[in-house]
Amino acid sequence: MREFAVRPDQSRGRRFPEPSHPYRNDYQRDRDRIIHSRAFRRLEDKTQVFTTRYSDHFRNRLTHTIEVAQVSRTIASQMGLNADLVEALALVHDIGHPPFGHSGEKTLDQIMQKFGERFDHNLHALRIVEFFEQRYIEFPGLNLTFEVREGIIKHSRDYPPEKHPELAEYLLDQRPPLEAQLIDLTDEIAYYTADLDDGFEAMIWKLETLCDDIPLFERFYRPVLNRHPKAQRKLLFNETLKGIFNYLVTDLMENSLAQIEREGIATVADVRRFPRRLVRSTPEAEREKLVLRDFLYQNLYMLPAFSAEKERGAQVIRDIFEFYMQHPEKMPKWYAEQARSGKKHRIVCDYIAGMTDRYVQRLHQEFVGGSEECTPANIKRQ
């Protein structure tokens, strides 16, 4: 590892001190605790893009997380970062997401604003690992290291210290280590390319559409077609996507290392003191990712066929929230007790956020009634 990588023996430690493990460092132990948590297992039935997968080939939140971990660890190894810390952060980065993906998160946030609060999946993830996961006799939560807990809340955004005094221990006036900075960028590359793949698998668009609307796709597609003019269209797509993925990963890695060298970054302290994040793609790659993002929003995320599906999921969450606010005793005993002694709306929100898509729909049918499963409508191919 390079000097600007976080080292386990320099960790700020755990909230509750524990003896070291004979053959795993602290970040490896954190990784394993995350994998064995209930919140991690529930990612299997949480939405990535398609709310209910009518084909087993589409990503869910768990398979997306595994893909992010794979590419993040590869980049970390090449950059000389701590790959164990990176892997732990990649595996934990989405456990705070509620059912129904970003639509579910938006709905819970809108509900919480009525109580003068917000729902933030990063902060919810922190509560999960510190409070809701109860696996050990000696301490509450997973008792993860400071660096993993810090990375959970800071990997994708900077929280203003004056607005979040409750997070003061996480050095909000400083940048997170490079290992945490990496996660948001690898997450972005992973879901852009994966969503292209799932959209093509769902036959939402044709190769010609991708070439016409995404110059980056066309740039990698033409050489593949010239080399393999008789290949199946799906294999042509796969080879093109592989080229795009490799280009974006290489650009991110090389540009980040160039910036680190140019700015004279030698230690973790240098990273923390630097006024901005150092892990980033080149301006050219950022522009190409922006085109890719806009294409996905217009031709996948915001498709009319998904609008009814998203609204249905949002309504399920609103109904269940209202039901538990009126009947908190219907929640599991532990949550019901918390609701009696704390902020009921926060406990209800946290309980719902931990649910899978299938489970919240089942509860909706049981307690509210008249609800059919949120199933994608037919999508017109473009």
C-alpha positions in Angstrom: 0.0 0.0 0.0 1.1 3.6 -0.7 1.6 6.1 2.2 -1.7 7.8 1.4 -3.6 4.6 2.0 -5.3 4.0 5.3 -3.6 1.3 7.4 -5.4 -1.0 9.9 -2.8 -0.4 12.6 -3.5 3.4 12.3 -7.3 3.0 12.7 -9.1 5.3 15.2 -10.6 2.0 16.5 -14.0 0.8 17.4 -16.5 2.5 19.7 -16.3 -0.5 22.0 -12.7 -1.8 22.2 -12.2 -5.4 21.2 -9.1 -7.7 21.2 -7.5 -8.1 17.8 -8.2 -11.2 15.7 -5.4 -13.7 15.2 -5.6 -13.7 11.3 -7.9 -10.9 10.2 -7.2 -7.2 10.3 -9.9 -4.8 11.5 -11.2 -3.9 8.1 -11.5 -7.6 7.1 -13.5 -8.2 10.2 -15.8 -5.2 9.4 -16.3 -6.6 5.9 -17.3 -10.0 7.3 -19.7 -8.5 9.9 -21.4 -6.5 7.1 -21.8 -9.7 4.9 -23.3 -11.6 7.8 -25.8 -8.9 8.8 -29.5 -9.1 8.1 -29.5 -5.7 6.4 -27.0 -7.0 3.8 -29.1 -10.1 3.1 -32.2 -8.0 2.6 -30.6 -6.2 -0.3 -31.5 -9.3 -2.4 -35.1 -8.2 -2.5 -34.6 -4.4 -2.8 -35.0 -2.6 -6.0 -32.2 -1.5 -8.2 -34.2 -0.3 -11.3 -36.8 -2.9 -12.0 -39.2 -3.0 -9.0 -40.2 -6.7 -9.5 -37.8 -8.6 -11.7 -39.9 -10.4 -14.3 -36.6 -12.0 -15.3 -33.9 -13.4 -13.0 -31.3 -11.7 -15.2 -31.8 -8.2 -13.9 -29.8 -6.7 -11.1 -31.2 -6.2 -7.6 -29.6 -4.1 -4.9 -27.5 -7.0 -3.7 -26.0 -8.0 -7.1 -25.3 -4.3 -7.7 -23.5 -4.1 -4.4 -21.3 -7.1 -5.3 -20.4 -5.5 -8.6 -19.4 -2.3 -6.9 -17.3 -4.2 -4.4 -15.5 -6.1 -7.3 -14.6 -3.0 -9.3 -13.7 -1.0 -6.2 -11.3 -3.6 -4.9 -9.7 -3.9 -8.3 -9.1 -0.1 -8.5 -7.9 0.1 -4.9 -5.3 -2.6 -5.5 -4.0 -0.8 -8.6 -3.9 2.6 -6.9 -2.2 1.2 -3.8 -5.1 1.9 -1.5 -6.4 -0.3 1.3 -8.4 -2.9 -0.6 -9.9 -4.4 2.5 -11.3 -1.0 3.7 -12.6 -0.3 0.2 -14.3 -3.7 0.0 -16.0 -3.1 3.4 -17.2 0.3 2.3 -18.5 -1.0 -1.0 -20.4 -3.8 0.6 -22.1 -1.5 3.2 -22.7 1.5 0.9 -26.3 0.7 0.0 -27.7 -1.1 3.2 -29.6 2.1 4.1 -31.8 2.1 1.0 -35.5 1.5 1.6 -37.8 -0.6 -0.5 -38.6 0.6 -4.1 -35.2 2.2 -4.7 -34.9 6.0 -5.1 -38.6 6.3 -5.3 -39.0 4.8 -1.8 -36.3 7.0 -0.4 -37.9 10.1 -1.9 -41.3 9.1 -0.3 -39.8 8.5 3.1 -38.0 11.8 3.0 -41.2 13.6 2.0 -43.0 12.0 4.9 -40.3 12.9 7.4 -40.2 16.5 6.3 -43.7 16.8 7.7 -42.2 16.1 11.1 -39.3 18.6 10.6 -36.8 15.8 9.8 -35.3 14.1 6.8 -34.7 10.6 5.6 -31.1 10.0 4.3 -30.1 6.5 3.3 -26.5 7.2 4.4 -27.5 8.3 7.8 -30.0 5.4 8.1 -27.2 3.0 7.2 -25.2 4.4 10.1 -28.1 3.8 12.4 -28.4 0.2 11.1 -24.8 -0.7 11.9 -24.7 1.2 15.2 -28.2 0.3 16.6 -30.5 -1.9 14.6 -28.2 -4.8 14.0 -28.1 -6.8 17.2 -25.7 -9.7 16.9 -23.3 -9.5 19.8 -23.5 -9.8 23.6 -20.7 -7.3 24.3 -22.1 -4.3 22.4 -24.9 -2.9 20.3 -24.7 -2.8 16.5 -21.8 -4.2 14.5 -19.1 -2.1 16.3 -17.4 -1.2 13.1 -14.2 0.8 12.9 -14.3 4.5 12.8 -13.1 4.6 9.2 -15.9 2.4 8.0 -18.5 4.3 9.9 -17.1 7.6 8.6 -17.1 6.2 5.0 -20.8 5.2 5.3 -21.9 8.8 5.8 -19.1 10.6 3.8 -18.5 8.4 0.7 -21.0 10.2 -1.5 -21.4 13.7 -0.1 -20.0 16.2 2.4 -22.3 17.1 5.4 -22.0 20.7 6.6 -20.8 20.6 10.2 -23.2 23.4 11.3 -26.2 21.4 10.1 -25.2 18.1 11.5 -23.8 18.5 15.0 -24.8 15.0 15.8 -22.1 13.8 13.4 -19.3 15.9 14.9 -17.1 12.9 15.7 -16.8 12.1 11.9 -14.6 15.1 11.1 -17.1 16.8 8.8 -14.7 19.7 8.2 -12.2 17.3 6.6 -12.3 15.2 3.4 -12.7 11.4 3.9 -9.8 9.1 3.0 -9.3 8.1 -0.6 -10.8 4.7 0.1 -14.1 6.3 0.9 -13.9 8.8 -1.9 -13.5 6.0 -4.4 -16.9 4.3 -3.6 -19.3 6.9 -5.0 -17.4 7.0 -8.4 -17.3 3.2 -8.7 -20.9 3.0 -7.7 -21.7 5.5 -10.5 -19.8 3.5 -13.1 -21.3 0.2 -12.0 -24.9 1.3 -12.2 -24.6 3.3 -15.4 -23.1 0.3 -17.3 -25.4 -2.2 -15.5 -28.5 -0.2 -16.2 -27.5 -0.1 -19.9 -27.1 -3.8 -19.8 -30.5 -4.4 -18.1 -32.2 -2.0 -20.4 -30.9 -3.8 -23.4 -31.7 -7.2 -21.9 -35.3 -5.9 -21.4 -35.3 -4.9 -25.1 -36.1 -1.3 -24.2 -33.8 0.0 -26.9 -31.9 -1.1 -30.0 -28.2 -0.9 -30.7 -28.9 1.8 -33.3 -30.6 3.9 -30.7 -27.6 3.6 -28.4 -25.2 4.5 -31.2 -27.3 7.5 -32.2 -27.8 8.9 -28.7 -24.6 8.0 -26.8 -21.4 9.0 -28.6 -19.4 7.0 -26.1 -21.3 3.8 -27.0 -20.9 4.4 -30.7 -17.2 5.0 -30.3 -16.6 1.6 -28.8 -19.3 -0.2 -30.8 -17.9 0.5 -34.3 -14.5 -1.2 -33.8 -16.3 -4.2 -32.3 -18.7 -4.4 -35.3 -15.8 -4.1 -37.8 -13.9 -7.0 -36.1 -17.0 -9.2 -35.7 -19.6 -8.2 -38.4 -21.5 -11.5 -38.1 -21.6 -11.7 -34.3 -24.9 -11.8 -32.5 -26.3 -8.4 -31.5 -26.2 -9.2 -27.8 -22.6 -10.3 -28.0 -21.8 -7.1 -29.9 -23.5 -5.1 -27.1 -21.6 -7.1 -24.4 -18.2 -6.4 -26.0 -19.0 -2.7 -26.4 -20.2 -2.4 -22.8 -17.0 -4.1 -21.7 -15.0 -1.5 -23.6 -16.9 1.4 -22.0 -16.6 -0.1 -18.5 -12.8 -0.5 -18.9 -12.4 3.0 -20.3 -14.3 4.6 -17.4 -12.5 2.6 -14.7 -9.1 3.2 -16.3 -9.8 6.9 -16.6 -10.9 7.2 -13.0 -7.9 5.4 -11.7 -5.2 7.1 -13.8 -6.7 10.6 -13.4 -7.0 10.2 -9.6 -3.4 9.0 -9.3 -2.3 11.9 -11.5 -4.1 14.4 -9.3 -2.6 12.9 -6.1 0.9 13.2 -7.5 0.3 16.7 -8.9 -1.0 18.0 -5.6 1.9 16.4 -3.6 -0.4 14.1 -1.6 1.8 11.9 0.5 -0.2 10.9 3.6 -3.8 10.3 4.8 -3.5 13.6 6.7 -2.8 15.3 3.4 -5.9 13.8 1.9 -8.0 14.9 4.8 -6.7 18.5 4.7 -7.1 18.9 1.0 -9.9 21.3 0.1 -11.7 19.0 -2.4 -12.0 15.3 -3.2 -9.0 13.9 -5.2 -10.7 10.8 -6.6 -12.4 11.9 -9.9 -12.6 11.2 -13.6 -11.2 13.5 -16.3 -13.4 16.3 -17.5 -13.9 14.5 -20.8 -15.1 11.3 -19.1 -17.3 13.3 -16.8 -19.0 14.9 -19.8 -19.5 11.4 -21.4 -20.9 10.1 -18.2 -23.3 13.0 -18.1 -24.6 12.1 -21.6 -25.0 8.5 -20.4 -26.8 9.6 -17.3 -29.2 11.8 -19.2 -29.9 9.0 -21.7 -30.8 6.6 -18.9 -33.0 9.1 -17.2 -34.9 9.9 -20.3 -35.1 6.4 -21.7 -35.2 4.2 -18.6 -35.7 5.8 -15.2 -38.4 8.2 -16.3 -40.3 6.0 -18.8 -44.1 6.4 -18.5 -44.3 2.7 -18.1 -42.5 3.0 -14.8 -44.4 6.0 -13.5 -47.4 4.0 -12.3 -45.1 1.4 -10.8 -43.2 4.1 -8.8 -46.3 5.8 -7.6 -47.8 2.4 -6.5 -44.6 1.7 -4.5 -44.8 5.2 -3.0 -48.4 4.8 -2.0 -47.6 1.4 -0.4 -45.0 3.2 1.8 -47.3 6.1 2.6 -50.1 3.7 3.6 -47.9 1.5 5.8 -46.4 4.5 7.5 -49.8 5.9 8.4 -50.9 2.5 9.6 -48.0 2.1 12.0 -48.3 5.6 13.2 -51.9 4.7 14.3 -51.0 1.2 15.4 -47.4 1.1 16.6 -48.2 -2.0 18.6 -48.4 -3.9 15.3 -44.7 -3.5 14.8 -42.4 -6.2 16.2 -42.0 -6.0 19.9 -38.6 -4.3 19.8 -39.7 -1.5 17.5 -43.0 -1.1 19.4 -41.1 -0.5 22.6 -38.8 2.0 20.9 -41.8 3.8 19.5 -43.3 4.2 23.0 -40.1 5.7 24.5 -38.8 7.7 21.5 -39.9 9.5 18.4 -42.6 7.3 17.0 -42.3 8.7 13.5 -38.6 8.0 13.4 -39.0 4.5 14.6 -41.8 3.8 12.1 -39.6 5.3 9.3 -36.6 3.2 10.3 -38.7 0.0 10.4 -40.2 0.6 7.0 -36.8 1.5 5.5 -35.4 -1.9 6.5 -38.1 -3.8 4.7 -37.7 -5.5 1.4 -40.0 -4.8 -1.6 -41.9 -8.0 -1.2 -42.3 -7.8 2.6 -43.7 -4.2 2.6 -46.2 -5.3 -0.1 -47.2 -8.3 1.9 -47.8 -6.1 4.9 -49.8 -3.7 2.8 -52.1 -6.5 1.6 -52.5 -7.7 5.2 -53.1 -4.4 7.0 -54.5 -2.1 4.2 -55.8 -4.5 1.7 -56.7 -4.3 -2.0 -53.1 -4.1 -3.2 -51.7 -6.0 -6.0 -48.0 -6.6 -6.4 -46.0 -3.7 -8.0 -45.2 -5.3 -11.3 -43.6 -3.5 -14.3 -45.9 -2.7 -17.2 -45.0 -3.5 -20.8 -42.2 -1.3 -22.0 -42.1 -0.1 -25.5 -38.9 -0.8 -27.3 -37.1 2.3 -28.7 
